[in-house]
Amino acid sequence: MKRIFLIIVVLFSSFFSIAENIDSLLLTINKLSDSKKAEKYISLIKTYRANNPLLAFELSEQAYKFAKLNEKPFEIANISKEFAICYYWNSEIDSAIYKYNEAILNFKIINNTKEIANCKNNIGLCYTDIAEYKKALIHFNQALSFYSLNNDSISIADVNNNIGMLLHLMGRYNQALDKYKFALAIYKQNNKTNDAAEVFQNTGVTYQSIGNYALAIDYFQKALELFVVKNDKYGIAKSNNNIGYVLYLIDDFKNSVKYLNQSIRIKESIEDNDGIATSLLTIGKIDQEQKNYNSAENRFRQCLKIFEETDNQRMILNSYILLALNYRSKNEISTAIHFLNAALEKATEQDAWQELIEVHNTFSLIYSESSNYKLAYDHLLLASNYKDSVFNEQLLLKSSDNNGYINNENSVSNNNMNSGKLSIFANILIYLSIFIVFLIIVCVYFSERKKNRHLKRRIKQIENSQIK
């Protein structure tokens, strides 16, 4: 009872603290001249955005009302942009996009192409976050056009780096590497050490994805060296984690754990809990590979707890899958199925294709091992359907040119026809493969039954001969 009372007191005190803060801040702002008010609003929103988002939202509301009353496009545009950033930080992506577009309309009135470019780039980031890749690519390319008008080489490099990350997510790895190379040349030319380090990181991730682990480690090492020069602890921790992960992929477990533990120590000093859990997950996978299933389980559960505290839904999903696989290895099938069902629910909510495929494949494996061939086949079929959906989506993405624009209406219809033909062919191949796998399972099953019957007859014959 006492604890509940304390929680209520804290909530009320924080509420009145925010109210008191906003009142005192508005009082200070109202004393300023109209020409200084908008500037002060924006300064305060930036100050409170990270450590007091509720106050930043309240200030954004008040600032927006003030700007609309004054009917000054520049003020409305700047405050709309700050409002959009608040929404983005709060993961309200649709609201952020709406406010960025409102800012663009007002920046167009005053012909501020630099700020239009900034908003277009930020909208690209928003669409990337919600996996609307085609829309993201269109906005990034529009941002590039506006930055080119202003000869803003650093911003051009920034957008190329963003496009590189987007192309990586779309599986267009060679194009991603070209974008990183272009951005890196500009950063080096302008002595942008931290930005160059980030591009090295991204390049390493892409080489890791295409299986070139030697180059991946090389680029992560280059990033690490630059982050050390700048004493960027977050960057140093991230580089150590990435090197550790690639070493895990090539089965160099001893050195992998060394780098991962270095990453964890630095992350603890900067209180990066999500980062700590991410490194711990990899150490858990190493435990799993070495058949230390209890140790792996403890690490995965520790990670799950952290991700639940930070509300990292994607990593909660990954933790469920890893726990399910670990319980399958321990032959605790009912617990494995429990976590797979939890993972399936999360993956469906998040529309996470790769995870859905992995979950259904694991279900299929478990059910086939327990001779439940019908359920095994059902999940194998679902996994194949998701693969087919991803295949079709990638075909649609590739129907646009390298800049992300559709060439013309005829090219769209032709690409769709080609996609349809390829999709039908892919479907036939997939279903034929499933049918063959199913036939093999059935044949093995009946073969085993036949062997068992033969063995039983043989045992009976021996027993009878012994009786005789």
N, C-alpha and C positions, 0 to 999 in steps of 0.2 A: 504493500500500500504506500509505504514511504517512497519507494522507487518511482511509482506512478506519479505521485505528487511532485517529485523532483523533475520528472520529464515534462509535466505540464508547466511548471514554473519556468523551465529553460525555454520551452516553446513560446510562452507568452513574453518572456523577457527579450528573446530574439526578435519577435514580431514588433514589440514596442521600440526595440533598438533600431530596427530598419525604418520604422515610421519616424522615429526621432531624427535619424540620420537624414532621411529624405527631406524632412521639414527644414532642418538647419541648412542643408545644401541649397534648397530652393530659395531660402531667405537670402543666402549669400549671392546666388545668381541674380535674384530680382533687383539687387542693389546696383548691378552692372548696367551699362548702356546696352541698347538693343544690338549694336554691332559686335559687342563682346560676349553676349549671352550664348549664342550658338557655339562659339569657340570653346567657352567654358563647359557647356553641356558635353561636347564631344570629348574634351580632355578628361572629364569626370567618368564618362562611360568607359573610356579606355582604362582608367585607373581601377575601376571596380569590376570590370568584366570577368577577370580571372578569380579573384578572391571573394567577391560578393555579387554573384550573377543576378540575384533578386533585386538588389539595389540598382544594378546596371539596367535591368529591364524597366524598372520604375522611372529612372532618369531618361531612358530612351522614349518612353511614353510621353513624359512631360516635354522633352525636347521636340518631339514630333509635333505635338499640339502647338507649341510656340512657333515652329517653323511654318506650319500651315497657316497660322494667323498672319504671319508676316508676309506670306506669299512670295518668298525669295527662293527661286529654284535651286541655287547653290546650297543654301542651308538645308532645304528639304532633301536634296540629293545626298549630302554628307551624313545627315542624321539617319536617313533611310538605310544607307550603307552600314553605319554603326549598328543600327537595329538588326540588320541582316546577320552581321557577325555574331551578335548575341544569340540569335536563333540558331545559327550554325553550331556554336559552341554548346548549345543546349540540345543538339541533335534534332531540332525541329526543321528539317531540311526543306520541306515545302514552303514553310513561312519564310525561310531565309531566301529562297529563290524569288518569291513574290516581292520581298523588300528590295532585293538587288535589281530586279526589273523596274521597280518604281524609281530607284536611284538613277538607273540608266536613262529613263524618260526625261528626268530633270537635268541630268548632265548633258543630254543632247540639246536641250534648250539653250544652254550656255556654251555649247560646242567644246566641252572638256573631254577630248578624246583619250587622254591619259587615264582619267577616272572611269570612263566607259570600258576601257581595256581591263582595268583592275576588276571591275564588277563582272565582266564576261569571264575572266580567268576564275574568279571565285565561284561563279555559277557552274563552271566546268568541274571544279572540285566537289561541289554539291552533288552534281549528277554522277560523278565517279563513286561517291559514297553510297549512293542508292542503286549502283550497278546499271545506270542508264548510260551505257558507254557511247552510243552513237550521238546522243545529245551532248554529252561531255566533250566529245571530240569536235563537234561543230562549234561550241562556245570557246574552246581553247584556240581553234584556228581563227575565229573572229577576233579574239584578244590579240593574237599575233599580228593580224592586219593593222589594228589600231596602234600597237606598240611600234610597228615598223614606221608608221606615219610620224611618230615622235622620235625615231632613231634611238629608242631606249634599249640598248643592247643587253643590259642585265635582266630586265623584265622579259626580253625575248628568250634569254637563256632559261629563266625560271619556268616559262610556259613550255619550252621544249623538254625540260626535265619532267614537268607534269604530264605532258603527252607521252613521254617515254614510259612513265609508270602506268599510264592508262593502256598503252599498247601491250605492255607486259601482262596486264590483267586480261586483255583480250587474246592472249596467246600469240601475239605477233612479235616474237622475240627479236628477230633481226632488225625490224623497223624501230623497236624500242632502243636497241643498242646504237643505232644511227642517231637517234634523238639525244641520247646521253652524250655521245661523242661531240655533237654540235654544241651542247650546253657547256660541256667541260672545257672546250677550247676558249669560250668566252670568259668563263670563270677564271681560268688560268691567266688569261690576258689581263684581267682586271684585279688579280691578286685576291680573289674571293675564296679564301682557304676553306672556310666552313661549308660553303656551297659546293665547292669541288669535292670535299669529303663526302657529302650527301650523294653526289652523282656516282662516286666510286662505290658507295654502298649499294645504290640501285643497280649499277652495272653488275656487281657481284651477285646480287639476288637473281638477275636474269640469267647469268651464266650458270648459276646453281640449278635453275629451273630447266635448262637445256642439257644438264648433266655434265657440263665442263667444270668439274670440281676444282681442278688445279687453278684455272683462271679465276674462279669464284673466290678462292682463298687469297689469291694474289691481289684482287681488287679490294677485298675486305681488309687486308694488311695495309694497303695504300691509304684507305680511309682511316684506319687506326692511327697511322703515323701522323696524319694531318690533325686528327682530333687531339692527339697527345700534345702537339705543338700549341694548339689553342686552349689546352686544358679543359676541353669540353667533356665533362664526366658522362653526360648522357650518351654522347657519340662514342666515347671509349667503351662504355658498357655494351652498347648495341653492336659494335664491331666485334668485341670479344664473344658475344652471344652468337653472332653469325658465323664466325670462324669455328666455334665449338659445334654448331649444328652441322656444318659441312663435314667436319672431322667425324661426327657421329654417322653421317651418311656413308662415309668410306670405311667404317668399322675401326677407326682409330680411337677407341673408347677412352684410353688413358689420357691422351692429350685433349680430347673433347671435354672431359670432365674438368680438366685443369682450366681451360678457357671459360667454360660455363661458370665455374666457381668464382673466377676473377670478375666476371660480369655481375654475378649475384652480390659480391661484396661491394662493388661500386653502386649498384642499384639500391642496396640497403642504406648507403650513405646519403642518397638523394631521395629516398622514400618512394621509389618507383615500384610499387607493389605488383602491378600487372607485369612489369618486366621481370621481376624476381620469379613470379609464377611461370612465365614463359620459359625461362632457363631451366627451372625445376622440372618442367614437363619433359624436356629433352633428356635430363638425367634419369627421369623415371623410365623413359623409353630404353635407355642403355641398361638399366636394371632388368627390364623386361627381356631384352635381347640376351642377357646373361642368366636368364631364368631365376632372377631374384624377385619373384612375383610379389612377395609381401612388402618388400622395400618399395617396389614400383607402385603398389596400391597406396601406401602411405603418402608417397610424393604426389600422386594424382589426386588424392583426396585433399591434400594440403592446397594444391593448386585450385581445385574446384571451389574450396572455401574462399580463397582470395578473389577469384573471378566473380563469385556471387556477391562478395562485398563491394567490388568495384562495378558490378552490373555489366560485365563484359560478356554479352550474350554469345558471341561467336566462339570465345574461348571456353565458355561453359559447355557448349556443344562439343568442342574437341575433347574436353575432359571426360564427358560422358562416353564418347567413342573409345577413348583409351582405357577407361575403366572396364568397359564391356569386353574389349579384347583381352585385357589382363585376366578378368574372371573366366573367360573362355579357356585361356591357357591353364588356369588353375582347376579347370573342369567343374567350376561352380556355375552351371548353365543357367539356372533360374535367375541368379543375380546378374549374369551377363545379359540375359533377355530383358531384365528390368531396366538396365542402363541403355540398352539399344532402343527400347520403347521411348525412353526419355529423350534420347538423341534424335529419334525419328520425329518426335513432336517439335523439338527445337529447330531441326533442319527444315521441316515443312513451314514453320512460322517465318524463318529467315530466307526461304527459297534458296537454300544452299545446295546447289546441284551436286558438287563433288562429294559432300558429306552424305547426301541422300543415296548416292550410288554406293558409297562405302558401307553405309548402314545396311542397305538391302543385300549387298554381297556377303556381309558378315552373317546376317540372318540366314541366308541361303546355305552358307558353310555349316553353321550350327545345326540346322535342320537336316542337312544331308548326312552329317556325322551321327545324328540320332535316328537315321533311317526314315525320317518323315519327308519323303521325296516330293510329295505334293506341295507342301509349304516351301520346301527348298526351291522347287521350280517356280512357284508364284513370286518369290522374292527375286530370283534370278531374272525373271521376266520384267519386274518393276525396275530393277537396276538397268536393264537394257533399254527400257522405255525412256528413262532419264538420260541415258547416254545419247539416245536418238534425238531427244529434245535439245540437248546441248549442241549436237552436231548441226542441227537445223539452224539454231541461233547463230552459230559461228559462220555458217554459209551466208546468212542475212547480213552479218556485220561485214563480211568480205565483199559484199555486193557494192559497197561504197568504195570510192577511190582512196588513195593514200592520205588525202587531206580530210577525209571524213565526210565529203559531200557526195550526193548522188549525182551522177553525170546528167541523166535526163530520164524522162518517163519511160522511153523505150528500153533503156538499159535496165531499169528496175524490173519491167515485165520480163525481159529476156533472162535476167538473173534469177527471177522467181521461177521461171520455167525450168532453167537448168538445175536450180535448187530442188525443184519438185522431182525431176528425173533422178538426181543423185540421192534424194531422200528415199524414193521408192526402192532404188537399188540397195541403199544402205539397210532399209527395213528388211528386204529379202535376205540379205546376208546375215543380219542379226538374228532373225527368226529361224533361219536355217541352222545357224550355230547353236541356238538354244535347243532346237529339236535334236540335233546330233548329240549335244551334252546330255539331254534327257534320255535319249536312247542308250547312251553309254552307261548312265546311272542304272537304268532298268536292267540292262544286260548284266552288269556287275552284280546287282541285287539277286537276280534269278540264278546266276552262276554260283553265287555264295550259297543260296538255298539248296541248289542241286548238290554242291559239295557236302553241305551239312547232312542232307538226306543219305548220301552215299556213305558218309562217315558213320552215321547212326546204324545203317545196315551192316557195315563192316564190324562195328562194335558188337552188334547183336550176334553176328556169325561167330565172332571170337568167344563171346560169352557161352553160346550154345555148344561150341566145340569143347570148351573147358568143362561144361557140365557133363558132356558125353564122356 
